[in-house]
């Protein structure tokens, strides 16, 4: 191409911006007016009223009506879609569910299956090898305890390391790496052996550590990839993001519950099969060996398929991260975004990491109930089947909590923040009541009440902090460091589990009930003060706010991401929402879109010069481009468009 006609990308953008507004072209028809082009994009009917008022700015009664109408219309729309799908193929809704919810959460399903099997297998090991797992004569007590500790430490390492790698090299490779590590870990667990019982325990413990690294990485990778897939890779937000982002992520997360369910079912069936059709003691070493090794071999097959799926079927898992890095001109790890996140959003870390810590103390403490009421209901029962069957009932109750959380987590009248606070508070009640009336509720005539509180604490743990912490730990942070922030929050949460597992070895059962409830109050307090409510918030608006913060222009952002309803109480005290102005923001968003459009044109020009095809997966709709074409007058832009087409043809030849 001739040097005299060469124009840089910066020249195109700057000239377009400078000339915009000096000679605006009149729309050729009313249909091409600014309001016609941008109203549906900037004021979608699921978020704004007919008068262009944001749902959170409506008076309370009008807000309730608006949210009720929007949710009702969306529910009817989805029911109609399900009906149409069933007319064509009765099984197609199930296929849709598996594709969009089961497969994205399959890694967490395998995690729930394997990790919760450790606690389920321990009673079996204690019955079969009491000299090792009970009296510690054949095995070192420290190594037996290390089975739990190394498992948790492996998860913590994976959460932090894979979180960083996910933001560095991309979501897809993080997901693939997790699956490979989990597969190798399952092979190690299935084949774990030793010359002595103590040697086997050591091999078993380190296999769990290795597997835990892969499991830990699943937390940040599943949360971020699931959320970013819901948002979509285009520049305009989607209805799916605004109305169902939380459901998409929590529906993947609830596969953890299904993993626990299938693990318990397979253990029960395996023991019956390998123990001559009976689940009663005494248990032979052969039946125990077959039971635990088969239980690890089965998920290894599913993990191998997961490696295939993530390698061949998820090429676009990192698109949102690529877009964010390209806008910030970053190729590796975005250390500047990491520093700025802790500067601007540091208190949010207290909410996501601190609340997760409190939740895991509860999650681990829930097992306290089970051992107590089983001892009262079946005082002379030596079979492990009673514990496994009650645990199976508890998992089913938990699954109900998972699904209800998924159903209501996007409801603007309840949402994330309120769901987490209510869950924490009710778990506090269900622990503190039996804690201060322990002897009363552990008597045989009151044991059913004790049992009910056990199941209710499980239900509200899932329909509350366990589901919400997983979602918001990624949602409240910007894309460039989202996996890192989620991994860090999850790692602090696992420290809560580690804290509980160590502490419970040194205090009696009633003291445990005195200690655990207060973490519910602490979790509710951290949520109330420091957690912003992202229910109903367009995630692309949050990214837009971050763009202003990163450029040092926080005061120039006036959009809904700083609306008081989407800020934490702490952020409102710090007056982070003082710049909110819907009228200013409407015009500002159009100008932001115009600037992005000019940059995209410049990128096309640069790609044509290099002889490469432009990656347009984040371009605006055609009507937006047409509007900017008419209203941004520049002869140089017109000239470069011609050059773009000419050079594109020549270079492609």
C-alpha positions in Angstrom: 0.0 0.0 0.0 1.2 3.5 -0.8 2.9 5.4 2.1 0.9 8.6 1.4 -2.3 6.9 2.1 -1.3 5.0 5.2 -3.2 6.1 8.3 -2.6 4.7 11.8 -5.2 3.2 14.1 -4.8 6.1 16.5 -5.2 8.7 13.7 -8.5 7.2 12.8 -9.8 7.1 16.3 -8.7 10.6 17.2 -9.8 12.2 14.0 -13.2 10.5 14.4 -13.6 11.7 18.0 -12.4 15.2 17.1 -14.8 15.6 14.2 -17.8 14.1 15.9 -20.3 16.7 16.8 -19.0 19.4 14.5 -21.1 18.4 11.5 -23.6 15.8 12.6 -25.5 14.3 9.8 -29.3 14.3 10.1 -30.9 10.9 10.2 -32.4 10.1 6.9 -35.6 8.9 8.5 -37.3 9.0 11.9 -36.6 5.2 12.2 -32.9 6.1 12.3 -33.1 8.5 15.2 -30.9 8.2 18.3 -33.8 7.1 20.5 -34.9 4.4 18.0 -31.4 3.0 17.7 -30.4 3.0 21.4 -33.5 2.7 23.5 -33.7 -1.1 23.3 -30.0 -1.4 23.9 -29.5 1.1 26.7 -33.0 0.7 28.3 -34.1 -2.9 27.8 -37.6 -3.6 28.9 -36.5 -6.2 31.5 -34.5 -3.6 33.4 -36.2 -0.2 32.6 -39.8 0.9 32.7 -41.6 2.3 29.7 -40.5 5.7 30.8 -36.9 4.8 30.8 -36.6 4.6 34.6 -34.2 2.0 36.1 -36.0 -0.7 38.1 -34.2 0.2 41.3 -35.3 3.9 40.9 -39.0 3.1 40.8 -41.2 3.8 43.8 -41.5 0.6 46.0 -45.0 -0.4 44.9 -44.2 0.2 41.2 -40.9 -1.7 41.6 -42.8 -4.7 43.0 -45.2 -4.6 40.1 -42.4 -4.2 37.5 -40.4 -7.0 38.9 -43.4 -9.3 39.2 -44.5 -8.6 35.6 -41.0 -9.1 34.2 -40.5 -12.4 36.1 -44.0 -13.6 35.1 -43.5 -12.8 31.4 -40.1 -14.4 31.4 -41.4 -17.6 33.2 -44.3 -17.8 30.6 -41.8 -17.3 27.8 -39.6 -20.1 29.1 -42.6 -22.4 29.6 -43.7 -21.8 26.0 -40.2 -22.6 24.8 -40.2 -25.8 26.8 -43.5 -26.7 25.3 -42.3 -26.1 21.8 -39.2 -28.2 22.4 -41.3 -31.1 23.7 -43.5 -31.0 20.6 -40.5 -31.6 18.5 -38.7 -34.0 20.8 -40.0 -34.9 24.3 -36.5 -35.4 25.6 -35.1 -32.2 24.2 -35.6 -30.2 27.5 -33.5 -32.8 29.3 -30.8 -32.5 26.6 -30.9 -28.7 27.0 -30.5 -29.0 30.8 -27.6 -31.4 30.5 -25.8 -29.2 27.9 -26.2 -25.9 29.7 -26.1 -26.9 33.3 -24.8 -30.4 34.0 -21.8 -30.4 31.7 -20.5 -26.9 32.9 -20.8 -28.1 36.5 -19.5 -31.6 35.9 -16.1 -30.8 37.4 -17.8 -29.7 40.6 -20.0 -32.8 40.5 -16.8 -34.9 40.4 -15.4 -32.8 43.2 -18.5 -33.3 45.4 -18.4 -37.1 44.6 -14.8 -37.7 45.6 -14.2 -35.3 48.4 -17.3 -36.2 50.3 -16.5 -39.8 49.8 -13.5 -39.3 52.2 -15.8 -38.6 55.1 -18.1 -41.4 54.0 -15.3 -44.0 53.8 -13.7 -43.2 57.1 -16.3 -45.2 59.2 -15.8 -48.2 56.9 -12.0 -48.0 57.4 -12.4 -47.7 61.1 -14.5 -50.9 61.2 -12.2 -52.9 58.9 -8.8 -51.6 60.1 -9.4 -50.5 63.7 -5.8 -50.9 64.7 -4.9 -48.2 62.0 -7.9 -45.8 61.9 -9.1 -46.1 65.5 -6.5 -47.3 68.0 -3.5 -46.0 65.9 -1.3 -49.1 66.7 -0.5 -50.1 63.1 -0.6 -46.5 61.7 0.9 -43.2 62.8 -2.0 -41.0 64.2 -0.5 -37.9 62.5 -0.7 -39.5 59.1 -4.3 -40.7 59.6 -5.2 -37.1 60.6 -3.2 -35.8 57.6 -5.7 -37.5 55.3 -8.1 -34.6 56.0 -5.4 -31.9 56.3 -3.6 -32.7 53.1 -6.9 -32.9 51.2 -7.8 -29.4 52.3 -4.3 -28.0 51.7 -4.3 -29.4 48.2 -7.6 -27.7 47.5 -6.2 -24.4 48.8 -3.1 -24.6 46.6 -5.3 -25.4 43.6 -7.7 -22.5 44.3 -4.9 -19.9 44.5 -2.6 -21.3 41.7 -5.2 -22.1 39.1 -7.1 -18.9 39.9 -3.9 -17.0 38.9 -3.3 -19.2 35.9 -6.9 -18.8 34.8 -6.4 -15.0 34.6 -3.0 -15.4 33.1 -3.3 -18.0 30.3 -7.0 -18.2 30.0 -10.1 -20.0 31.4 -10.0 -22.8 28.8 -6.5 -24.0 29.8 -7.3 -23.7 33.5 -10.4 -25.9 33.0 -8.4 -28.4 31.0 -5.5 -28.5 33.5 -8.0 -29.1 36.3 -9.5 -32.1 34.6 -6.1 -33.7 33.8 -4.9 -33.3 37.4 -8.2 -34.8 38.8 -7.9 -37.7 36.4 -4.4 -38.5 37.4 -5.4 -38.1 41.1 -8.2 -40.5 40.7 -5.9 -43.1 39.2 -3.6 -42.6 42.2 -6.5 -43.0 44.7 -7.8 -46.1 42.9 -4.3 -47.8 42.9 -3.1 -46.5 46.3 -1.2 -49.2 48.1 1.6 -49.8 50.6 3.7 -52.6 52.0 2.2 -51.8 55.4 -1.1 -50.2 56.5 0.8 -47.0 57.4 2.4 -47.0 54.0 -1.0 -47.2 52.4 -2.3 -44.3 54.5 0.6 -42.2 53.4 0.0 -43.0 49.8 -3.7 -42.4 50.2 -3.1 -39.0 51.9 -0.7 -37.7 49.2 -3.0 -38.9 46.4 -5.8 -36.8 48.0 -3.5 -33.8 48.1 -2.7 -34.2 44.4 -6.4 -34.6 43.5 -7.2 -31.6 45.7 -5.1 -29.3 43.6 -7.3 -30.1 40.6 -10.5 -29.8 42.6 -9.4 -26.5 44.0 -8.9 -25.1 40.5 -12.5 -26.1 39.6 -13.9 -23.4 41.9 -12.5 -20.3 40.2 -12.6 -21.8 36.7 -16.3 -23.1 36.8 -17.5 -19.8 38.4 -15.8 -17.5 36.0 -16.4 -19.4 32.8 -20.0 -20.1 33.7 -20.6 -16.4 34.4 -18.8 -15.1 31.4 -20.6 -17.5 29.1 -23.9 -16.2 30.5 -22.8 -12.6 29.8 -21.9 -13.3 26.2 -19.0 -12.0 24.2 -20.7 -9.2 22.4 -20.4 -5.5 23.4 -24.2 -5.3 24.1 -25.4 -7.1 27.2 -27.8 -10.0 26.8 -31.2 -10.7 28.5 -29.6 -14.0 29.7 -27.0 -12.0 31.7 -29.5 -9.6 33.2 -32.1 -12.1 34.2 -30.4 -15.5 34.6 -26.7 -15.1 35.2 -27.0 -16.2 38.8 -29.1 -19.2 37.9 -26.6 -20.3 35.3 -23.7 -20.3 37.7 -25.5 -21.8 40.7 -27.1 -24.5 38.5 -23.5 -25.6 37.6 -22.5 -25.3 41.3 -25.4 -27.5 42.5 -23.8 -30.4 40.6 -21.7 -30.6 43.7 -24.8 -31.9 45.5 -25.5 -34.5 42.8 -21.9 -35.6 43.2 -22.5 -36.2 46.9 -25.7 -38.0 46.1 -24.3 -40.4 43.6 -21.2 -41.1 45.8 -23.4 -42.1 48.7 -25.6 -44.3 46.5 -22.6 -46.0 44.8 -21.0 -46.7 48.2 -24.2 -48.2 49.6 -24.7 -50.4 46.5 -21.0 -51.4 46.3 -20.8 -52.5 49.9 -24.0 -54.6 49.5 -22.7 -56.2 46.3 -19.2 -57.0 47.6 -20.3 -57.9 51.2 -22.5 -60.8 50.1 -25.7 -58.8 49.8 -25.6 -57.4 53.3 -24.5 -54.0 54.7 -24.1 -55.3 58.3 -20.8 -56.0 60.1 -18.4 -57.6 60.4 -16.9 -56.2 57.1 -14.1 -58.1 55.3 -11.0 -56.4 54.0 -11.8 -57.7 50.5 -15.3 -56.0 50.5 -13.8 -52.8 51.8 -11.0 -52.8 49.2 -13.4 -53.4 46.4 -15.9 -50.8 47.7 -13.5 -47.9 48.0 -11.5 -48.6 44.9 -14.5 -49.0 42.6 -15.9 -45.8 44.1 -12.8 -43.9 42.9 -12.6 -45.7 39.5 -16.1 -44.7 38.4 -15.5 -40.9 38.4 -12.2 -41.5 36.7 -14.1 -42.5 33.6 -16.3 -39.3 33.8 -13.2 -37.2 34.3 -11.5 -38.7 31.2 -14.6 -37.7 29.1 -14.4 -34.2 30.7 -10.8 -33.8 29.4 -12.1 -34.6 25.9 -15.0 -32.2 26.2 -13.0 -29.2 27.5 -10.3 -29.7 24.8 -12.5 -30.0 21.8 -15.8 -28.4 22.7 -14.9 -25.3 24.7 -12.7 -23.2 22.3 -14.3 -19.9 23.4 -14.2 -20.2 27.2 -11.6 -17.4 27.4 -13.3 -14.8 25.2 -14.4 -12.3 27.9 -10.9 -12.4 29.3 -9.4 -11.8 25.8 -11.6 -8.8 25.3 -10.8 -7.3 28.7 -7.0 -7.7 28.1 -7.2 -6.3 24.6 -9.0 -3.2 25.8 -6.3 -2.7 28.6 -3.5 -3.6 26.2 -2.3 -6.4 28.4 -0.9 -9.7 27.1 0.1 -11.5 30.3 -1.2 -11.3 33.9 -2.8 -7.9 34.6 -0.9 -6.9 37.8 -2.2 -3.3 37.6 -5.8 -4.5 37.8 -4.9 -6.7 40.7 -3.4 -3.8 42.7 -6.3 -1.5 41.8 -8.9 -4.1 42.8 -7.5 -4.3 46.3 -7.3 -0.5 46.4 -10.9 0.1 45.2 -12.7 -3.1 46.2 -10.6 -4.2 49.2 -13.7 -4.3 51.6 -15.4 -6.6 49.2 -12.7 -9.2 49.9 -13.8 -9.1 53.5 -17.3 -10.1 52.3 -16.4 -12.8 49.8 -13.4 -14.3 51.6 -14.6 -13.7 55.2 -18.2 -15.0 54.6 -16.8 -18.0 52.8 -14.6 -18.8 55.9 -17.7 -18.6 58.2 -19.7 -20.7 55.8 -17.2 -23.6 55.7 -17.0 -23.7 59.5 -20.8 -24.3 59.3 -20.6 -26.7 56.4 -18.1 -28.8 58.3 -20.0 -28.4 61.6 -23.2 -29.8 60.1 -21.8 -33.3 60.5 -21.9 -32.8 64.3 -25.6 -33.3 64.4 -25.5 -36.6 62.5 -23.2 -38.5 64.8 -25.3 -37.4 67.9 -28.8 -38.3 66.8 -27.7 -41.6 65.2 -26.2 -42.6 68.6 -29.5 -41.9 70.3 -31.8 -43.4 67.7 -29.6 -46.5 67.2 -27.6 -46.8 70.4 -26.5 -50.4 69.7 -26.3 -50.3 66.0 -22.7 -51.0 64.8 -23.5 -50.9 61.0 -22.2 -48.0 59.0 -25.4 -48.2 56.9 -27.4 -46.1 59.3 -25.0 -43.2 59.0 -24.8 -43.6 55.2 -28.6 -43.6 54.8 -29.1 -40.6 57.0 -26.4 -38.8 55.1 -28.3 -39.7 51.9 -31.4 -38.1 53.2 -29.4 -35.0 54.2 -28.0 -34.8 50.7 -31.5 -34.9 49.2 -32.5 -32.0 51.6 -29.4 -30.1 50.6 -30.3 -30.6 46.9 -33.7 -29.0 47.5 -31.8 -26.0 49.0 -29.4 -25.9 46.0 -32.3 -25.8 43.5 -34.4 -23.2 45.5 -31.2 -21.0 45.6 -30.9 -21.3 41.9 -34.5 -20.5 41.4 -34.5 -17.3 43.6 -31.0 -16.0 43.3 -31.9 -13.7 40.4 -35.1 -12.4 42.0 -34.6 -8.7 42.5 -36.8 -8.7 45.6 -34.7 -11.4 47.3 -31.5 -11.9 45.5 -27.9 -12.7 46.5 -27.2 -10.4 49.5 -30.5 -11.1 51.3 -30.3 -14.8 50.6 -26.9 -15.0 52.2 -27.8 -13.0 55.3 -31.0 -15.0 55.9 -29.1 -18.3 55.5 -26.4 -17.3 57.9 -28.9 -16.1 60.5 -31.1 -19.2 60.3 -28.1 -21.5 60.6 -27.1 -19.5 63.6 -30.5 -20.3 65.1 -30.4 -24.0 64.3 -27.0 -24.4 66.0 -27.5 -22.1 69.0 -30.8 -23.6 70.1 -29.4 -27.2 70.6 -26.1 -25.8 71.8 -27.7 -24.2 74.9 -30.2 -26.9 75.4 -28.0 -29.8 74.5 -29.1 -32.4 77.1 -32.8 -31.6 76.3 -32.6 -32.2 72.6 -30.3 -35.3 72.8 -32.9 -37.1 74.9 -34.7 -39.9 73.1 -38.1 -38.1 73.3 -36.7 -34.9 71.8 -34.3 -36.4 69.3 -36.6 -35.9 66.3 -36.6 -32.1 67.0 -32.8 -32.3 67.0 -32.9 -34.2 63.8 -35.2 -31.6 62.2 -32.8 -28.8 63.0 -30.0 -30.9 61.4 -31.9 -31.1 58.1 -33.0 -27.5 58.2 -29.4 -26.3 58.8 -28.4 -28.2 55.7 -31.2 -26.8 53.7 -30.5 -23.1 54.6 -26.8 -23.6 54.2 -27.3 -24.4 50.5 -30.3 -22.0 50.2 -28.0 -19.3 51.5 -24.3 -18.8 52.0 -23.0 -21.9 50.3 -24.6 -21.0 46.9 -24.1 -17.3 47.2 -20.5 -17.2 48.2 -19.6 -19.3 45.1 -21.3 -16.8 42.8 -20.5 -13.4 44.3 -16.8 -14.2 44.8 -16.4 -13.9 41.0 -19.3 -11.6 40.2 -18.2 -8.5 42.3 -14.7 -8.3 40.7 -13.5 -7.2 37.3 -12.8 -9.7 34.5 -9.0 -9.4 34.4 -8.5 -10.7 38.0 -11.9 -12.5 38.5 -10.5 -16.0 38.8 -7.7 -14.8 41.1 -10.2 -13.1 43.4 -12.5 -16.1 43.4 -9.7 -18.5 44.1 -8.4 -16.4 47.0 -11.9 -16.2 48.5 -12.4 -19.9 48.1 -9.0 -20.6 49.7 -9.8 -18.5 52.7 -13.1 -20.5 52.9 -11.2 -23.8 52.9 -9.1 -22.4 55.8 -12.4 -22.3 57.6 -12.8 -26.0 57.0 -9.3 -26.6 58.1 -9.8 -24.5 61.2 -12.9 -26.5 62.1 -11.3 -29.9 61.5 -8.4 -29.1 63.7 -10.4 -27.3 66.4 -12.9 -30.2 66.7 -10.2 -32.6 67.7 -9.6 -30.6 70.9 -13.1 -29.8 72.2 -16.0 -32.0 73.2 -19.3 -32.1 71.2 -21.3 -29.7 73.4 -18.5 -27.1 73.2 -18.5 -27.4 69.4 -22.2 -26.4 69.5 -21.2 -23.4 71.6 -18.5 -22.3 69.2 -20.0 -22.8 65.7 -23.2 -20.6 65.9 -21.2 -17.4 66.2 -19.7 -17.8 62.8 -23.3 -17.5 61.4 -23.6 -14.1 63.1 -20.2 -13.0 61.9 -21.0 -14.1 58.3 -24.3 -12.2 58.4 -22.5 -9.1 59.7 -19.8 -9.2 57.0 -22.4 -9.7 54.3 -24.6 -6.8 55.6 -21.7 -4.3 55.8 -19.3 -5.2 53.0 -21.2 -7.2 50.2 -22.7 -5.3 47.3 -25.9 -6.7 45.8 -25.3 -7.5 42.1 -28.8 -8.9 41.6 -30.2 -7.4 38.5 -27.0 -5.6 37.6 -25.8 -5.8 34.0 -22.3 -7.2 34.4 -21.1 -5.2 31.4 -22.0 -2.1 33.3 -19.7 -3.2 36.1 -16.9 -3.7 33.5 -17.6 -0.3 32.1 -17.2 1.2 35.5 -13.9 -0.6 35.9 -12.7 0.8 32.7 -13.2 4.3 34.1 -11.5 3.4 37.4 -8.5 1.9 35.6 -8.2 5.1 33.6 -8.2 7.2 36.8 -11.7 8.7 35.9 -13.9 7.2 38.5 -15.7 10.5 39.0 -16.8 10.5 35.3 -18.8 7.3 35.6 -22.5 7.9 36.2 -24.1 4.5 35.5 -26.1 1.9 37.4 -23.0 0.1 38.8 -22.8 2.9 41.4 -26.5 2.9 42.1 -26.9 2.6 45.9 -28.8 -0.7 45.6 -25.8 -2.3 43.9 -23.3 -1.0 46.5 -22.4 -2.4 49.9 -23.4 -0.5 53.1 -19.7 0.4 53.5 -19.5 1.8 49.9 -22.6 3.9 50.5 -21.0 5.2 53.7 -17.9 6.1 51.6 -20.3 7.8 49.1 -19.2 5.7 46.2 -22.7 6.3 44.6 -22.5 10.1 44.6 -21.8 10.2 40.9 -24.9 8.3 39.9 -26.8 10.3 37.3 -29.1 8.4 34.8 -29.5 11.4 32.4 -25.8 12.0 32.1 -25.1 8.3 31.8 -27.4 7.8 28.8 -25.5 10.3 26.7 -22.2 9.1 28.1 -22.9 5.5 27.1 -23.6 6.5 23.5 -20.3 8.3 23.4 -18.5 5.4 24.9 -20.0 3.1 22.3 -19.0 5.6 19.6 -15.4 5.5 20.8 -15.4 1.7 20.9 -16.9 1.7 17.4 -14.1 3.9 16.1 -11.5 1.7 17.8 -13.0 -1.3 16.1 -12.9 0.3 12.7 -9.2 1.2 13.4 -8.5 -2.4 14.4 -10.1 -3.6 11.1 -7.9 -1.2 9.2 -4.8 -2.5 11.1 -5.7 -6.1 10.5 -6.2 -5.4 6.8 -2.7 -3.9 6.6 -1.3 -7.0 8.2 -3.3 -9.3 5.9 -5.2 -10.9 8.7 -9.0 -11.2 9.3 -10.6 -9.0 11.9 -12.0 -10.9 14.9 -15.4 -9.3 15.2 -17.0 -11.4 18.0 -17.4 -8.3 20.1 -18.8 -5.9 17.5 -22.0 -3.8 17.9 -25.3 -4.6 16.1 -25.4 -3.3 12.5 -28.0 -0.6 13.3 -25.6 1.0 15.8 -22.8 1.0 13.3 -25.1 2.6 10.7 -26.0 5.3 13.2 -22.4 6.1 14.0 -21.6 6.0 10.3 -24.2 8.8 9.6 -23.4 10.9 12.7 -19.6 10.8 12.6 -18.5 12.9 9.6 -14.9 12.4 8.5 -13.6 12.2 5.0 -10.5 10.3 6.3 -12.7 7.6 7.8 -14.5 7.3 4.6 -11.2 7.1 2.8 -9.8 4.5 5.1 -12.9 2.4 4.7 -12.2 2.3 1.0 -8.6 1.4 1.7 -9.7 -1.2 4.1 -11.9 -2.9 1.5 -9.2 -2.6 -1.2 -6.3 -3.8 1.0 -8.3 -6.5 2.5 -9.0 -8.0 -0.9 -5.4 -7.6 -2.1 -3.9 -9.1 1.1 -6.2 -12.0 1.2 -5.0 -12.9 -2.3 
